[in-house]
Each structure stands twice: as C-alpha cells, then as structure tokens.
C-alpha cells in the first residue's frame, strides 16, 4: 500500500476487487467495473496507484491477482475478472485490514499522532506469504531435512537480503536450531555453523554455536575432546562466548541423557571460568553426586554456601548428605 494524501481513507475502504475495465481496454483505463468496496467515483490515477502499492507489498506483478499473461501489455489483462484465487483471498484480507484500522485500533489508548495504520506491507513486507524466516526454514526441514533447510536459506538470502521481507540476523537460525535439536543435534550444530558464518561478529551467534557444538563434542567424543574444543573456542571468541548460563544448561542437558562424566567435566570448566559463582559450585556439587562422589559434592556445596549464604538448595543438600551413615 503506497502512502498518499488519502492513505487512511483508502486503508479503511479499499478491497482488491476494484478492477479496471476488461481485456480490450486501453491503459490506463478510462473507466472501471467490478468495484466492490471502492466508490465508483474514485479517480483512475488513485486506483492505479493503489494497485501498484499492492504489487510492492506482496512482491508480485499484476498477473498474480488478475487474469492475463505476464508477457502481454497491461491493456490485455482482464482486471474485472474474479478468476484467480489470490484476488478472492485478497478481498478477505483487506476486509480484515479495514476492520483492524476502523474498529480495533481507534479505541487503543495512547496511539501515535498521526495514528499508525496497518497496511498490506506491514505483514507481507514484499512477500506473498507473511511467514517469518524461521517458520519457512522449519517447514523446509520437515519436508526435506537439513539440505532443504540450508538450500532454502541461501535461496531466500540471495533473493531478499537487504529488503524488509526476512530477518537475516542472528536470531532466526538460532530458533531453527532450537526447533530441530531434539530430532538431530548434529543438524542443529550445522544450522548454527551457518549462522556463525553469516553473522561472524555476533556474540549471540558465537554463544549459541559454542553451546551446541560443545555439547555435541562432549556427547560424541568424550571429555578430553570436549575440553580441548572448549579451550579452542575460548581462545577464538573469548570467555564471553562461553557464559556461565550456557555452560550450566549444556551440562544439565548432558546429565539428563546419562552423560554424567561429561557433565561433571563441563561443570568443572564452569567453576574454573567463574570461580566466584555460587551457582557454579552448586551445580558442580550436583554433578559429583550424580557420579557418586559424595565428598566432593559436600565440598562444593559448602563453597557455594560460603559465596551465597542464602543458597537454600546447598544448605538442604548438605544437611541431607551429612546425615548419611
């Protein structure tokens, strides 16, 4: 939808059923027919401008909605025809738009001045289906696995990068990785590797990739290899890419899947990196309990309590462990 002096009025009234005269008409047309919402007194230049706004909002050409061939002049299109489904869908979408702008938004308290109007482009952003990038990629994964997902990402990036259609920042691929990790941690790591390649200076990309790739390394290749990769990633990106909360989450993920020795190793790395964290010692205490090392569990719960005297979990664990015969 283009912005012009009648923008708010047009947003409240127009429906794509507005159409110029049929196939034999000249271009621009001199009269219109099949107007379903727009008044028949609308000026032709304004009508043409509105239709052009639709094409930009959805990233399409006139033939997306109107009957005719793309390679023929506009005067040959049957604008009055309701043959095409997208045109009929568009009517319903614009009735929804009219309701939002005329009924739903006006009572909202504290609206901007002038009030913001929802437009076709608000959701579509230059694409026919207003899906977010992560949704498109997860659908591609469901349909064709990792190869389809990566191919879809590259195709969309090639076509849309620099436009409003999709967010190619560091968040969408992370959402995709989270969505597929329960099915394949290896595929999730590959998605995050792509995210890091596309957003190499993003701390968020570095952190998410480090967490997943480390978990995979500890899970598949054991403690020695996992620790080596940890130190490599810390050297490459800095400790900020390996925050306490990520190490903690990774260790508990390993613990839940029975990788207790590996989990303890990650907890130990966390204590090494964050020696003043009461939570790190508390977690390490739980790790030692999981492998049956009660003495070390007690020592770490005691240290956690020293750092945070209000740590009720550590206090309860110590009471329980000291009461054992």
C-alpha positions in Angstrom: 0.0 0.0 0.0 1.5 3.3 -1.0 1.3 6.4 1.2 -0.6 9.3 -0.2 -3.0 12.0 1.0 -5.9 9.6 1.1 -4.0 6.8 2.8 -6.1 6.4 5.9 -9.4 6.6 3.9 -8.1 4.1 1.4 -7.0 1.7 4.1 -10.5 1.8 5.6 -12.3 1.2 2.2 -10.3 -0.5 -0.5 -10.7 -4.1 -1.5 -8.7 -5.7 -4.3 -12.0 -6.4 -6.1 -11.6 -2.9 -7.5 -10.7 -3.6 -11.1 -10.2 -1.7 -14.3 -12.2 -2.4 -17.4 -11.8 -5.8 -19.2 -9.3 -7.1 -21.7 -9.9 -4.8 -24.6 -9.5 -1.6 -22.6 -6.7 0.9 -23.1 -4.1 1.6 -20.5 -4.5 3.5 -18.3 -8.2 2.7 -18.4 -10.9 5.4 -18.8 -13.5 3.6 -16.7 -13.7 0.8 -14.2 -16.0 -2.1 -13.3 -16.5 -4.7 -10.6 -15.8 -2.2 -7.8 -16.9 -4.0 -4.6 -15.9 -1.6 -1.9 -14.2 1.4 -3.5 -16.6 4.1 -4.8 -17.2 4.2 -8.5 -16.1 7.8 -8.4 -12.5 7.0 -7.5 -10.0 8.7 -9.7 -8.2 6.4 -12.1 -4.7 7.6 -11.1 -5.5 6.9 -7.5 -6.8 3.4 -8.3 -3.7 2.6 -10.4 -1.5 3.9 -7.5 -3.3 1.6 -5.0 -2.9 -1.4 -7.2 0.8 -0.6 -7.7 1.0 -0.5 -3.9 -0.3 -4.0 -3.7 2.3 -5.3 -6.0 5.1 -3.8 -3.9 3.6 -5.0 -0.6 3.5 -8.6 -1.9 6.5 -8.6 -4.2 4.4 -9.6 -7.2 3.2 -8.4 -10.6 -0.3 -7.6 -11.7 -0.9 -11.1 -13.1 -0.6 -12.5 -9.6 -4.2 -11.5 -9.0 -5.5 -10.5 -12.4 -6.3 -12.7 -15.4 -3.8 -12.4 -18.3 -0.3 -13.2 -19.3 2.8 -11.6 -17.8 4.4 -11.1 -21.2 1.4 -9.2 -22.6 0.8 -5.4 -22.2 -1.3 -4.3 -19.2 -4.1 -3.3 -21.6 -4.6 -7.0 -22.4 -5.3 -8.1 -18.8 -8.8 -8.8 -17.7 -8.8 -6.8 -14.5 -12.5 -7.2 -13.9 -12.3 -11.0 -13.8 -12.6 -12.8 -10.5 -11.0 -16.0 -11.9 -7.9 -16.0 -9.8 -7.9 -17.3 -6.2 -5.3 -14.7 -4.9 -7.7 -11.9 -5.9 -10.5 -13.5 -4.0 -8.3 -14.1 -1.0 -7.1 -10.6 -1.1 -10.6 -9.3 -0.7 -10.9 -11.1 2.6 -7.5 -9.9 3.8 -8.4 -6.4 3.1 -11.8 -6.7 4.8 -9.7 -7.8 7.8 -7.4 -4.8 7.4 -10.4 -2.4 7.2 -11.8 -3.8 10.4 -8.4 -3.5 12.2 -7.9 0.1 11.2 -11.5 1.3 11.6 -12.8 -0.8 14.5 -10.0 -2.4 16.5 -7.2 0.2 16.7 -9.1 3.5 17.3 -10.0 2.7 20.9 -6.4 1.8 21.8 -5.1 4.2 24.4 -2.0 6.3 23.7 -1.9 5.9 19.9 0.7 7.8 18.0 -0.1 11.0 16.2 -0.8 10.7 13.4 -2.1 7.2 14.1 -0.3 4.2 12.6 -2.3 2.4 10.0 -1.9 -1.3 9.4 -1.1 -1.9 5.7 -0.6 -4.9 3.5 3.1 -4.3 3.7 3.0 -4.4 7.5 2.8 -8.2 7.4 3.8 -9.1 3.9 7.0 -7.0 3.7 7.4 -7.8 0.0 6.5 -11.5 0.1 3.2 -13.3 -0.8 3.1 -15.4 2.3 3.8 -13.4 5.5 5.7 -16.2 7.3 8.8 -15.4 9.3 12.1 -16.8 8.1 12.4 -19.3 10.9 8.9 -20.7 10.1 9.8 -21.1 6.4 13.1 -22.9 7.3 11.4 -25.2 9.9 8.8 -26.2 7.2 11.7 -26.9 4.8 13.3 -29.1 7.4 10.1 -31.0 8.0 9.8 -31.5 4.2 13.3 -32.3 3.2 15.7 -32.3 6.1 18.9 -30.3 6.6 19.8 -30.0 2.9 16.5 -28.5 2.1 16.7 -26.1 5.0 20.2 -24.8 4.0 19.2 -24.5 0.4 16.1 -22.6 1.3 18.0 -20.2 3.5 20.6 -19.5 0.7 17.9 -19.0 -1.9 15.9 -16.6 0.2 19.0 -14.7 1.3 20.1 -14.3 -2.4 16.6 -13.0 -3.3 15.7 -10.9 -0.3 18.8 -9.8 1.6 18.6 -6.0 2.2 14.8 -5.9 1.9 12.2 -6.0 4.6 10.9 -9.4 3.8 13.0 -11.5 6.1 15.3 -11.1 9.1 18.7 -12.5 8.2 20.2 -11.5 11.5 21.4 -13.9 14.2 18.1 -14.9 15.8 16.1 -16.8 13.2 18.7 -19.6 12.6 19.0 -20.0 16.3 15.3 -20.5 16.6 15.6 -23.1 13.8 18.4 -24.9 15.6 16.3 -25.0 18.8 13.4 -26.4 16.9 15.3 -29.3 15.4 17.8 -30.2 18.2 15.6 -32.8 19.7 15.5 -34.6 16.3 19.1 -34.1 15.4 21.8 -32.3 17.4 24.2 -32.7 14.5 21.8 -30.9 12.2 21.2 -28.1 14.8 25.0 -27.6 15.0 25.2 -27.3 11.2 22.5 -24.7 11.2 24.3 -22.7 13.9 27.6 -23.1 12.0 25.8 -21.3 9.1 24.5 -18.7 11.5 28.1 -18.0 12.7 29.3 -17.9 9.1 26.6 -15.4 8.1 26.9 -13.3 11.3 30.6 -13.8 12.4 30.8 -10.8 14.7 27.6 -11.5 16.6 28.2 -12.5 20.2 24.8 -14.2 20.2 25.8 -16.4 17.2 29.1 -17.3 18.8 27.4 -18.2 22.1 24.7 -20.4 20.5 27.1 -22.2 18.2 29.6 -22.8 21.1 26.9 -24.3 23.3 25.6 -26.7 20.7 28.9 -27.7 19.2 30.4 -28.3 22.6 27.5 -30.4 23.7 27.9 -32.5 20.6 31.6 -32.9 21.1 31.3 -34.0 24.7 28.4 -36.3 23.9 30.0 -37.9 20.8 33.8 -37.8 21.6 34.1 -37.7 25.3 35.7 -35.5 27.9 39.2 -35.0 26.5 38.0 -33.9 23.1 35.3 -31.7 24.6 37.7 -29.9 26.9 40.1 -29.3 24.0 37.3 -27.8 21.9 36.2 -25.6 24.9 39.7 -24.1 25.2 39.9 -23.6 21.4 36.6 -21.7 21.4 37.6 -19.6 24.3 40.8 -18.7 22.6 39.0 -17.9 19.4 36.0 -15.9 20.7 36.8 -15.1 24.3 35.1 -16.2 27.6 32.1 -14.0 26.8 31.1 -16.5 24.1 31.0 -19.2 26.8 28.9 -17.7 29.5 28.0 -19.4 32.8 24.4 -19.9 32.0 25.2 -21.7 28.7 27.7 -24.0 30.2 25.3 -24.8 33.0 22.5 -25.5 30.6 24.8 -27.7 28.4 26.0 -29.7 31.5 22.5 -30.4 32.7 21.5 -31.5 29.1 24.3 -34.0 29.3 23.3 -35.1 32.8 19.7 -35.7 31.7 20.9 -38.0 28.9 23.1 -40.1 31.2 26.4 -38.5 30.2 27.4 -37.9 33.8 31.2 -37.9 33.4 30.9 -35.4 30.6 28.5 -33.3 32.6 30.9 -33.1 35.5 33.7 -32.0 33.2 31.6 -29.1 31.9 30.6 -28.1 35.5 34.3 -28.1 36.3 35.1 -25.9 33.4 32.3 -23.6 34.6 33.8 -23.3 38.1 37.2 -22.7 36.5 35.9 -19.8 34.4 33.5 -18.4 37.1 35.2 -19.1 40.4 33.1 -16.6 42.4 29.8 -18.0 41.3 27.8 -19.7 44.0 25.6 -21.3 41.4 28.6 -22.9 39.6 29.7 -24.7 42.7 26.1 -25.7 43.5 25.8 -27.3 40.0 29.2 -29.0 40.3 28.0 -30.4 43.7 25.1 -32.0 41.9 27.4 -33.3 39.2 29.6 -35.1 41.7 26.5 -36.6 43.4 25.5 -38.0 40.0 28.8 -39.9 39.8 28.7 -40.9 43.4 31.5 -38.7 44.7 29.8 -37.5 48.0 33.0 -36.0 49.5 33.5 -33.7 46.5 29.8 -32.9 46.4 29.9 -31.8 50.0 33.0 -29.6 49.4 31.3 -27.8 46.5 28.0 -27.3 48.3 30.0 -25.8 51.2 31.8 -23.5 48.9 28.6 -22.4 47.2 27.1 -21.6 50.6 30.2 -19.6 51.5 29.7 -17.5 48.4 25.9 -17.2 48.9 24.7 -17.8 52.5 21.1 -17.6 51.2 21.5 -20.7 49.0 18.8 -22.8 50.5 19.4 -25.6 48.0 23.0 -26.0 49.1 22.0 -25.9 52.7 19.4 -28.6 52.3 21.8 -30.8 50.3 24.5 -30.5 52.9 22.0 -31.4 55.7 21.0 -34.5 53.7 24.5 -35.6 52.8 25.9 -35.1 56.3 23.0 -37.2 57.7 24.0 -40.2 55.6 25.7 -43.1 57.5 
